[in-house]
Amino acid sequence: MAPTTVEFMKRTTFAVSFLIFFFLALFPMGYAQDWPMFREDPKHAGVSVSEAPSDNTLLWSFQTGGHVHSSPAVVDGRVYFGSRRDYRVYCLDENSGGVIWSYMAGDYVYSSPAVVNGKVYIGSLDTKVYCFEAEGGEVLWEYKTEWEIYSSPAVVNGRVYISSHDGNVYCLDAENGDLIKTWGSEGKFPLWCYLYASPAVADGRVYVASHKAPGPRGVPYEDTIYCLSAESGELLWKFITGGHVYSSPAIADGKVYVGSEDSKLYCLDASTGDKLWSYSTGGAITSSPAVVGGVVYIGSLDGKIYCLNAEGGTLLWSFQTGWGIESSPAIADGKVYFGSYDTKVYCLDMADNKEVWSYKTDDIVHSSPAVVDNRVFVGSYDGNLYCFGEPDFTVTITPTSGRVDQGENIQATVNVKIIGSINVELDTMGAPWEATIDFDPPSGTKSFSSTMTIQTTSNTPTGSYDLTVMGIIAGKTRAASYMLRVGPSGICMVQLLFPLILLILAIIIAFLIYWWKRRKKKKKRRRMLSSRRPTRIFLF
């Protein structure tokens, strides 16, 4: 039977998506494995070139003093995000979750940071845009708007674009915070409409969305997507939806994808604003879309994540969670990551919507995941920032060297730290002939210490041996080195010979000094005798 049109589109779409991820894996084209801002880049595509975990192993979590609404940015081994009730901006170590620095703003921090060129940019409900030095957290500058900032900044070509609830989009100099331009107060679009969504910037244009709200004069304004010139601020086009727009636009292949509280996902022509298609879900859409390989992923408050064909809006699949979805999906390594109000973080196979894993937090998950270095970072309203990754382990040994006589044994302690749930077995390489090495215990599924016993015989050859102590699971090995000396220690012989060598050298030097002084004395005596000798007179 010939495949239907929809089935053909599904097969074609996923074939293209697979090829894109395949080539990204083979040829990463120099992209760093960073997630520097909300939705990964200024276009808000929500796609990472990093490998991504197929396991929900919790590598670490960090407890803040309030809800984590903010979505993390991850750059150069550091995780940056904001917290709601404790008003703080945090910088954590990517590997350990330890605090590197934090800063207390004047109100809630809903905004997600952008980290560009060694600087961190973020907004707060205290009406300010902050710029921090990424290394130590020093405040480099701040800019005060009129109302609260929920929006997250996009940083492009030395400019910071951010929306405020005062109805303006601000363009600031990224270096010093000077105001370059505002759009809103100059009549480019209605003043005092609420701007919750974050601006997307692509091809010299700024795309931003507003939602209806009474202004100072009690006038309700439009639920609109605007396209502005990034250079001049000219309003190029606008498109009115049927509901509030909290969703942030995503730009891909000359199209704008954005959700609305009228339950629809819209696809617009990025140049003209013409509607190309829309898709109706069963609930309001406040999630922001991710777009890759001709496919769009979006969450809805009906509790579903939707996968649509980007060209025509055809439904390819949907996945039902236990409650509404405001978290925005992240795409990486053939998988879709997102959070849900059912308190879970999900990982789905992007091809067939099968659940790969999920993890239950203690409150709703509004934060959107960032995928970097085979890890997933996401916040929860339980106050934690979570880091998930593949199970891993480390192997260390104490002491790192030892000496044993032939026929005797020696022991050392091997420490295995396990992150996740895996069975690690111990083994060695490089053991001397007629020597046995045993571990007690030989393996473990949680972090453990093992006693390594090296037993030699009278026939074990003397000498030094560089042993490799290994922890092994399928496809992964971690190792530590141990230097074994069998027989008399060469170091001890040197220690015995060294004083003797010094004594011999001292004797030789003393003899040379004595000989030189004696020779000098003899020469002096000869000169004295020669000067006293009487003069002889010869008569002819």
C-alpha positions as CSV (number, residue, x, y, z in Angstrom):
1,M,0.0,0.0,0.0
2,A,1.4,3.4,-1.0
3,P,2.1,5.8,2.0
4,T,-0.3,8.6,2.6
5,T,0.8,12.2,2.1
6,V,1.1,12.8,5.9
7,E,3.2,9.6,6.3
8,F,5.4,10.6,3.4
9,M,5.9,14.0,5.0
10,K,6.8,12.4,8.3
11,R,9.3,10.1,6.8
12,T,10.9,12.9,4.7
13,T,11.0,15.4,7.6
14,F,12.6,13.0,10.0
15,A,15.1,11.8,7.4
16,V,16.2,15.4,6.9
17,S,16.3,16.0,10.6
18,F,18.4,12.9,11.1
19,L,20.9,13.9,8.4
20,I,21.2,17.4,9.9
21,F,22.1,16.0,13.3
22,F,24.4,13.4,11.7
23,F,26.4,16.0,9.9
24,L,26.4,18.3,13.0
25,A,28.0,15.4,14.9
26,L,30.6,14.7,12.2
27,F,31.4,18.3,11.3
28,P,30.6,20.6,14.2
29,M,31.9,23.5,12.1
30,G,33.7,25.1,15.0
31,Y,30.7,25.8,17.1
32,A,31.4,25.8,20.8
33,Q,29.3,23.7,23.1
34,D,27.8,26.7,24.8
35,W,24.3,27.9,25.4
36,P,24.9,31.6,25.8
37,M,21.4,33.0,26.0
38,F,17.6,32.3,26.1
39,R,16.8,29.8,23.4
40,E,20.5,29.4,22.6
41,D,21.0,32.2,20.1
42,P,19.4,35.5,19.0
43,K,17.1,33.8,16.6
44,H,15.7,31.6,19.4
45,A,16.0,28.4,17.5
46,G,16.5,26.3,20.7
47,V,18.9,23.9,19.2
48,S,22.3,22.6,20.6
49,V,25.1,20.9,18.7
50,S,26.2,19.2,21.9
51,E,25.8,15.5,22.7
52,A,22.9,15.0,25.0
53,P,22.2,12.5,27.8
54,S,20.0,9.5,27.4
55,D,19.9,8.9,31.1
56,N,18.3,11.0,33.9
57,T,21.2,10.7,36.2
58,L,21.3,13.8,38.5
59,L,24.9,15.0,38.6
60,W,24.1,17.8,41.0
61,S,21.5,20.2,42.1
62,F,21.8,23.7,43.7
63,Q,19.2,25.1,46.1
64,T,18.5,28.8,45.8
65,G,16.3,30.8,48.1
66,G,13.3,31.0,45.8
67,H,11.6,29.7,42.6
68,V,13.8,29.3,39.6
69,H,11.7,30.7,36.7
70,S,14.8,31.8,34.8
71,S,16.3,29.6,32.1
72,P,20.1,29.0,32.4
73,A,22.9,30.1,30.1
74,V,26.0,27.9,30.1
75,V,29.3,29.3,28.8
76,D,33.0,28.3,29.4
77,G,32.1,25.8,32.2
78,R,29.9,28.1,34.1
79,V,26.1,28.2,34.6
80,Y,24.3,31.5,34.9
81,F,20.7,32.0,35.9
82,G,18.3,34.1,38.0
83,S,16.2,33.2,41.0
84,R,12.8,34.6,41.9
85,R,12.2,35.1,45.6
86,D,15.8,35.6,46.7
87,Y,16.3,38.3,44.0
88,R,19.7,36.8,43.0
89,V,21.7,36.2,39.8
90,Y,23.9,33.1,40.2
91,C,27.1,31.9,38.6
92,L,27.8,28.2,39.3
93,D,30.6,25.8,38.3
94,E,29.2,23.5,35.6
95,N,30.9,20.4,37.0
96,S,30.2,20.7,40.7
97,G,27.3,23.1,41.0
98,G,29.4,25.2,43.5
99,V,28.8,28.9,43.7
100,I,31.4,31.1,41.9
101,W,29.5,34.3,42.6
102,S,26.1,35.7,43.1
103,Y,24.5,39.2,43.1
104,M,21.3,40.4,44.8
105,A,19.1,42.5,42.6
106,G,16.3,44.7,43.9
107,D,13.4,42.4,43.0
108,Y,12.5,39.0,41.4
109,V,14.7,37.8,38.5
110,Y,12.4,36.1,35.9
111,S,14.7,37.1,33.1
112,S,17.2,34.6,31.6
113,P,20.8,35.8,31.1
114,A,22.8,36.3,28.0
115,V,26.6,35.7,28.3
116,V,28.6,37.3,25.5
117,N,32.3,38.4,25.3
118,G,32.9,37.9,29.0
119,K,29.8,39.9,30.2
120,V,26.5,38.7,31.6
121,Y,23.3,40.7,30.7
122,I,20.0,40.1,32.6
123,G,16.8,42.0,33.6
124,S,14.9,42.2,36.9
125,L,11.5,43.2,38.2
126,D,13.4,46.1,39.9
127,T,13.1,47.7,36.3
128,K,16.8,47.4,35.6
129,V,19.0,45.8,33.0
130,Y,22.3,44.6,34.6
131,C,25.6,43.9,33.0
132,F,28.1,41.9,35.1
133,E,31.7,40.9,34.5
134,A,31.3,37.1,33.9
135,E,34.5,36.1,35.7
136,G,33.9,37.7,39.1
137,G,30.4,39.2,39.1
138,E,31.4,42.8,39.3
139,V,28.6,45.2,38.1
140,L,29.8,46.9,35.0
141,W,26.7,49.0,34.4
142,E,23.0,49.0,34.9
143,Y,20.2,50.7,33.0
144,K,16.8,51.6,34.5
145,T,13.6,51.3,32.5
146,E,10.2,52.5,33.6
147,W,8.5,49.2,34.5
148,E,9.4,45.6,35.4
149,I,11.5,43.4,33.1
150,Y,10.4,39.8,32.5
151,S,12.0,39.6,29.1
152,S,15.4,38.0,28.4
153,P,18.1,39.9,26.4
154,A,19.4,39.1,23.0
155,V,22.9,40.3,22.3
156,V,24.0,40.9,18.7
157,N,26.8,43.0,17.2
158,G,27.6,44.9,20.4
159,R,24.0,45.7,21.1
160,V,21.6,44.5,23.8
161,Y,17.9,44.1,22.9
162,I,15.4,43.7,25.7
163,S,11.7,44.4,26.3
164,S,10.1,46.0,29.3
165,H,6.6,46.0,30.7
166,D,6.7,49.8,30.1
167,G,5.9,49.0,26.5
168,N,9.3,49.7,25.1
169,V,12.0,47.6,23.4
170,Y,15.4,49.0,24.4
171,C,18.6,48.9,22.4
172,L,21.6,49.4,24.6
173,D,25.3,49.6,24.0
174,A,26.7,46.3,25.2
175,E,29.9,47.8,26.4
176,N,28.7,50.7,28.5
177,G,24.9,50.5,28.7
178,D,24.3,53.7,26.9
179,L,20.8,53.9,25.3
180,I,21.1,53.6,21.5
181,K,17.4,53.6,20.8
182,T,14.0,52.7,22.2
183,W,11.0,51.5,20.2
184,G,7.6,52.2,21.6
185,S,7.8,55.7,23.0
186,E,8.4,57.1,19.5
187,G,5.0,55.8,18.2
188,K,6.5,52.9,16.3
189,F,3.9,50.7,18.1
190,P,1.5,51.3,20.9
191,L,3.0,52.7,24.1
192,W,2.4,50.9,27.4
193,C,1.4,47.6,26.0
194,Y,3.0,44.9,28.1
195,L,6.0,43.2,26.7
196,Y,6.7,39.9,28.4
197,A,8.2,38.0,25.4
198,S,11.9,38.2,24.6
199,P,13.1,39.8,21.3
200,A,14.5,37.7,18.6
201,V,17.1,39.2,16.2
202,A,17.8,38.0,12.7
203,D,19.0,39.5,9.4
204,G,18.9,43.1,10.7
205,R,15.4,42.8,12.1
206,V,14.0,42.6,15.6
207,Y,10.9,40.5,16.3
208,V,9.0,41.1,19.5
209,A,5.5,40.3,20.8
210,S,3.1,42.1,23.1
211,H,-0.1,41.2,25.0
212,K,-3.3,43.1,25.6
213,A,-3.3,45.3,28.7
214,P,-5.0,48.5,29.8
215,G,-2.7,51.5,29.4
216,P,-2.5,54.6,31.6
217,R,-5.7,55.9,29.9
218,G,-7.5,52.6,30.2
219,V,-7.1,51.8,26.5
220,P,-6.6,48.1,25.7
221,Y,-3.9,47.3,23.2
222,E,-3.2,44.6,20.6
223,D,-1.9,41.1,21.1
224,T,0.6,41.6,18.4
225,I,3.9,40.4,16.8
226,Y,6.0,43.3,15.6
227,C,8.9,43.4,13.2
228,L,11.3,46.3,13.5
229,S,14.4,47.5,11.7
230,A,17.3,46.8,14.0
231,E,19.1,49.9,12.7
232,S,16.4,52.5,12.5
233,G,13.6,51.2,14.6
234,E,11.2,51.5,11.7
235,L,8.1,49.4,12.1
236,L,8.2,47.0,9.1
237,W,5.1,45.0,9.8
238,K,2.8,43.7,12.5
239,F,0.5,40.8,12.9
240,I,-2.4,40.6,15.4
241,T,-3.2,37.3,17.0
242,G,-6.3,36.3,18.9
243,G,-4.8,36.2,22.3
244,H,-2.0,37.5,24.6
245,V,1.5,36.7,23.3
246,Y,3.9,35.5,26.0
247,S,5.7,33.2,23.6
248,S,9.0,34.5,22.2
249,P,9.4,34.3,18.4
250,A,11.8,31.9,16.8
251,I,13.2,32.7,13.4
252,A,14.2,30.0,10.9
253,D,14.5,29.7,7.1
254,G,12.8,33.1,6.5
255,K,9.8,32.3,8.8
256,V,8.7,33.5,12.2
257,Y,7.2,30.9,14.6
258,V,5.3,32.1,17.7
259,G,2.6,30.9,20.0
260,S,-0.4,32.8,21.4
261,E,-2.9,32.4,24.2
262,D,-5.6,31.9,21.5
263,S,-4.1,28.3,21.5
264,K,-2.5,28.7,18.1
265,L,1.0,28.3,16.8
266,Y,1.6,30.8,14.0
267,C,4.0,30.7,11.1
268,L,4.6,34.0,9.4
269,D,6.7,35.2,6.5
270,A,9.7,36.9,8.2
271,S,9.9,39.6,5.5
272,T,6.2,40.6,5.1
273,G,4.4,39.3,8.2
274,D,2.0,37.4,6.0
275,K,0.4,34.4,7.7
276,L,1.6,31.2,6.1
277,W,-0.2,28.8,8.4
278,S,-1.4,28.2,12.0
279,Y,-2.1,25.2,14.1
280,S,-4.6,25.0,16.9
281,T,-3.8,23.1,20.1
282,G,-6.1,22.4,23.0
283,G,-4.8,25.1,25.3
284,A,-3.0,28.5,25.4
285,I,0.5,28.6,24.1
286,T,3.0,30.5,26.2
287,S,6.0,28.2,25.4
288,S,8.5,29.3,22.8
289,P,9.1,27.1,19.8
290,A,12.2,25.2,18.8
291,V,12.9,24.8,15.1
292,V,15.3,22.4,13.4
293,G,15.5,20.3,10.2
294,G,12.1,21.4,8.9
295,V,10.3,20.5,12.2
296,V,8.8,22.8,14.9
297,Y,8.4,21.7,18.5
298,I,6.1,23.6,20.9
299,G,4.5,23.1,24.3
300,S,0.9,24.0,25.2
301,L,-1.1,24.4,28.4
302,D,-3.2,21.4,27.3
303,G,-0.2,19.4,28.6
304,K,1.1,18.3,25.2
305,I,4.3,18.9,23.4
306,Y,3.6,19.1,19.6
307,C,5.9,18.2,16.7
308,L,4.8,19.9,13.4
309,N,6.0,20.1,9.9
310,A,7.6,23.5,9.6
311,E,6.5,24.0,6.0
312,G,2.8,23.4,6.2
313,G,2.0,23.0,9.9
314,T,1.0,19.3,9.6
315,L,1.0,17.4,13.0
316,L,3.7,14.8,13.0
317,W,3.2,13.7,16.6
318,S,2.2,14.9,20.1
319,F,3.1,13.8,23.6
320,Q,0.8,14.1,26.6
321,T,2.3,15.1,30.0
322,G,0.4,15.4,33.3
323,W,-0.3,19.1,33.2
324,G,0.4,22.3,31.2
325,I,3.7,23.1,29.5
326,E,5.1,26.7,29.6
327,S,8.7,25.5,29.4
328,S,10.3,25.8,25.9
329,P,11.7,22.7,24.3
330,A,15.5,22.3,23.6
331,I,16.6,20.0,20.8
332,A,19.9,18.2,20.9
333,D,21.4,14.9,19.7
334,G,18.1,13.6,18.3
335,K,16.2,14.3,21.6
336,V,13.7,16.9,22.9
337,Y,14.0,18.2,26.4
338,F,11.4,20.3,28.2
339,G,9.7,20.8,31.6
340,S,6.0,20.5,32.6
341,Y,3.7,21.8,35.3
342,D,3.4,18.2,36.4
343,T,6.8,18.8,38.1
344,K,8.8,16.7,35.6
345,V,11.6,17.2,33.2
346,Y,11.2,15.1,30.1
347,C,13.4,13.7,27.4
348,L,11.8,12.4,24.2
349,D,13.1,10.8,21.1
350,M,12.5,13.5,18.5
351,A,11.7,11.0,15.7
352,D,8.9,9.0,17.3
353,N,7.9,10.9,20.6
354,K,8.9,7.9,22.8
355,E,9.9,8.9,26.3
356,V,13.6,8.3,26.8
357,W,13.5,9.5,30.5
358,S,11.8,11.8,32.9
359,Y,12.8,13.2,36.3
360,K,10.3,14.4,39.0
361,T,11.2,17.6,40.8
362,D,9.3,18.9,43.8
363,D,7.4,21.7,42.0
364,I,6.4,23.0,38.6
365,V,9.0,23.3,35.9
366,H,8.6,26.6,34.0
367,S,12.4,27.1,33.2
368,S,13.5,26.0,29.7
369,P,16.4,23.5,29.5
370,A,19.9,24.3,28.2
371,V,21.9,21.4,26.7
372,V,25.7,21.7,26.9
373,D,28.6,19.2,27.1
374,N,26.3,16.1,27.3
375,R,24.4,17.7,30.2
376,V,21.0,19.2,30.7
377,F,20.5,22.3,33.0
378,V,17.0,23.4,34.1
379,G,15.4,25.1,37.0
380,S,12.3,24.3,39.0
381,Y,9.9,26.2,41.3
382,D,11.2,24.0,44.1
383,G,14.1,26.4,44.1
384,N,16.7,24.1,42.6
385,L,18.8,24.3,39.5
386,Y,19.3,20.7,38.2
387,C,22.1,19.2,36.2
388,F,21.4,15.9,34.4
389,G,24.0,13.8,32.5
390,E,25.2,10.4,31.7
391,P,26.4,8.2,34.6
392,D,30.1,8.6,35.2
393,F,32.8,7.8,37.7
394,T,36.4,8.6,38.7
395,V,39.2,6.4,40.0
396,T,41.9,7.5,42.4
397,I,44.5,5.6,44.4
398,T,46.3,6.2,47.7
399,P,49.3,6.1,48.0
400,T,50.4,6.4,44.3
401,S,53.6,4.4,44.8
402,G,55.2,1.7,46.9
403,R,58.0,-0.8,47.3
404,V,57.8,-4.5,48.1
405,D,60.5,-7.3,48.5
406,Q,60.3,-10.4,46.5
407,G,57.9,-12.9,48.0
408,E,56.1,-10.2,50.0
409,N,52.9,-8.2,49.4
410,I,51.9,-4.5,49.5
411,Q,48.5,-2.8,49.7
412,A,46.9,0.5,48.5
413,T,43.4,1.9,48.6
414,V,41.5,2.5,45.4
415,N,38.7,5.1,45.6
416,V,35.8,4.9,43.1
417,K,33.4,7.9,43.0
418,I,30.2,6.9,41.1
419,I,27.7,9.5,39.7
420,G,24.5,7.7,38.9
421,S,23.6,4.0,39.0
422,I,26.3,1.8,37.3
423,N,28.4,-1.2,38.2
424,V,32.1,-0.4,38.1
425,E,34.6,-3.3,38.0
426,L,38.3,-3.0,38.9
427,D,41.2,-4.3,36.9
428,T,44.9,-3.6,36.3
429,M,47.5,-3.5,33.5
430,G,51.3,-3.7,33.7
431,A,51.7,-6.2,36.6
432,P,55.1,-7.9,36.9
433,W,55.6,-11.6,36.1
434,E,54.6,-14.0,38.8
435,A,52.7,-11.3,40.8
436,T,48.9,-11.3,41.5
437,I,46.7,-8.3,42.1
438,D,43.4,-8.6,44.0
439,F,40.7,-6.1,44.9
440,D,38.4,-6.2,47.9
441,P,35.7,-5.5,46.9
442,P,36.3,-6.0,43.1
443,S,33.3,-3.9,42.0
444,G,30.5,-1.7,43.2
445,T,27.3,0.1,42.1
446,K,27.7,3.1,44.5
447,S,30.8,5.0,45.4
448,F,33.2,2.7,47.2
449,S,36.8,2.1,48.4
450,S,38.6,-1.1,47.6
451,T,41.8,-2.6,49.0
452,M,44.3,-3.5,46.3
453,T,46.7,-6.3,47.3
454,I,49.8,-6.9,45.2
455,Q,51.4,-10.4,46.0
456,T,54.8,-11.1,44.6
457,T,56.9,-14.4,44.6
458,S,60.6,-15.1,45.0
459,N,60.7,-15.3,41.2
460,T,59.1,-11.9,40.5
461,P,61.8,-9.9,38.7
462,T,63.1,-6.9,40.5
463,G,62.6,-3.5,39.0
464,S,60.1,-0.7,38.6
465,Y,56.6,-1.2,37.2
466,D,54.0,1.4,36.2
467,L,50.7,-0.2,37.0
468,T,47.4,1.1,35.5
469,V,44.4,0.6,37.9
470,M,41.2,0.7,35.9
471,G,37.5,1.1,36.6
472,I,35.5,-0.4,33.8
473,I,31.9,-0.3,32.6
474,A,30.6,-1.0,29.1
475,G,32.1,1.5,26.7
476,K,33.8,3.6,29.4
477,T,37.1,3.3,31.3
478,R,38.6,5.5,34.0
479,A,42.2,4.9,35.3
480,A,44.8,5.9,37.9
481,S,48.6,5.1,37.9
482,Y,50.5,3.3,40.6
483,M,54.3,3.0,40.6
484,L,55.5,-0.4,42.0
485,R,59.1,-1.1,43.0
486,V,60.1,-4.8,43.5
487,G,63.3,-5.4,45.4
488,P,65.7,-3.0,47.0
489,S,64.8,0.6,46.4
490,G,67.1,2.4,44.0
491,I,66.3,5.5,45.9
492,C,67.7,4.0,49.1
493,M,71.0,3.0,47.4
494,V,71.4,6.6,46.2
495,Q,70.7,7.8,49.6
496,L,73.5,5.6,51.0
497,L,76.0,6.4,48.3
498,F,75.4,10.1,48.3
499,P,77.1,10.9,51.7
500,L,80.1,8.7,50.7
501,I,80.5,10.6,47.4
502,L,80.3,13.9,49.2
503,L,83.0,12.7,51.7
504,I,85.3,11.6,48.8
505,L,84.8,14.9,47.1
506,A,85.6,16.8,50.3
507,I,88.8,14.8,50.8
508,I,89.9,15.5,47.2
509,I,89.1,19.2,47.6
510,A,91.0,19.4,50.9
511,F,94.0,17.6,49.4
512,L,94.1,20.0,46.5
513,I,93.9,23.0,48.8
514,Y,96.7,21.6,51.0
515,W,98.8,20.8,47.9
516,W,98.3,24.3,46.4
517,K,99.1,26.0,49.7
518,R,102.3,23.8,50.2
519,R,103.4,24.5,46.7
520,K,102.9,28.3,47.1
521,K,104.9,28.2,50.4
522,K,107.8,26.3,48.8
523,K,108.0,28.9,46.0
524,K,108.1,31.8,48.5
525,R,110.9,30.1,50.5
526,R,113.0,29.6,47.3
527,R,112.7,33.3,46.5
528,M,113.8,34.3,50.0
529,L,116.9,32.0,49.8
530,S,117.8,33.3,46.5
531,S,117.8,36.9,47.7
532,R,120.2,36.1,50.6
533,R,122.8,34.2,48.6
534,P,126.3,36.2,48.7
535,T,127.7,37.6,45.5
536,R,130.8,35.8,44.2
537,I,133.8,37.9,42.7
538,F,136.1,36.2,40.2
539,L,139.8,37.5,39.7
540,F,141.6,36.9,36.5
